Amino acid sequence: MSNYLITCTPAHGHVMPLLQIARHLIARGDSVSFLTSPRYAEQVQKAGARLLPLPADADVDLDDADGAFPERAGLTGPAAIRFDMSNLFVRPGAAQLAAVRTALAAGHVDAVLTEPLFIGAALLQRLPREQRPPVVVLGIFPLGARSRDAAPFGLGVTPLPGPVGRLRNAILRLIAEKAIFGAVQREADAVARREVGRPLGGFVLDWAGRADAYVQFTVPEFEYPRSDLPDTVRFVGPLPSPASDQSLPEWWADLDAERPVVHVTQGTIANADFTQLVIPTITALAGSDALVVVSTGGREVSALPAELPANVRVAEYLPYDLLLPRIDLLVTNGGYGGVQQALRHGVPIVVAGQTEDKVEVSARVGWSGSGVNLRTNSPTPDQVRRAVTQVLGNEAYREKARTIGTAMREADAWRSLAEVLDAVRVGFSPTRRFESVD
């Protein structure tokens, strides 16, 4: 049995996939402590893990960032990105590290498993190897490792091959690191010097590529090629789709009809405004021969207009393990997990997401040929209609999705994760006990 510490920023889209990993580790006999907000106490306990609550200074509600920081509302572009990186991720890093040190002082930990935006783990990995356990990044977002062959993460810029592409990437990296994020980087280095006695060791958004291991939950077919990929990175395939125990909606048999099925969703968090994607999709396909299946992601169905076209079916939640094999197209705002679940079933995608990591997910959909990237958060019905018609009318999109899906089904994420966790501990001395930090 091994003892693992999982660290996670307080965001639903971060916590849920890491809890899936925690459940798997516990099922195989490992002990797992889960450091995150006490708001997730019930979910952590149900998973069988031990909750370690983040201190107040690190407990920023990323799912309601505007509520936590009213001054954030209305910010766009580089100003919004700088604000988020500084306030949501870098500044909580010192309190996160203090919580990690307290956890390590309480008992032996074989490895710290973390998602890439938990800056406390970035600070921890700057300590000498003999003073800490290995730090393993769990890649639940698109790969963020620095490369001469890829533009800086967060821009949504797809690869351009050859010397011209590398020159473009170098210029973009210089602009991002020195101009857009220069102040954020200086702040991150200052925090690192204060907490661990040395700077962060490189650009803050690239730190995961410098960790002891980087487990990326996808396949190379859905990631940009990098000739300088760190040897610490391991592609393991997407997280397996959990079996659903949800009851089926009364209209489920309508999926058996001989017509295309288009599923549209804005996920479970970015669904406060259905006029961004769900309603434009309903409007775009009204009167078409497609069956439009809507998931409100937990919001009440009454949040949609009372009068819906006859070809629309709605539910708050839908069992993806049963739904995805029966649809012809996914229209989504670009959640990494949902996109990969669809691709695993060979389903092509129309994606409209330009915020957070969604801009990178959307870029990969378009680059891979598995769908159409609308390059906006709020497409018009006409844009959606044209994209849906384009994807359903061109078998090449489905063939690309099937190719990626085949690679995903052949991967074994759990076996590969186990191999990484076994290998990464080699070369690490038994960790010293940290002094508890109040």
Beta strands, then each sheet from edge to edge (+ up, - down):
strand 1: 3-7
strand 2: 31-36
strand 3: 50-53
strand 4: 111-114
strand 5: 135-139
strand 6: 213-216
strand 7: 233-235
strand 8: 261-265
strand 9: 291-295
strand 10: 312-315
strand 11: 329-332
strand 12: 349-351
strand 13: 371-373
sheet 1: 3+ 2+ 1+ 4+ 5+ 6+ 7+
sheet 2: 10+ 9+ 8+ 11+ 12+ 13+
end
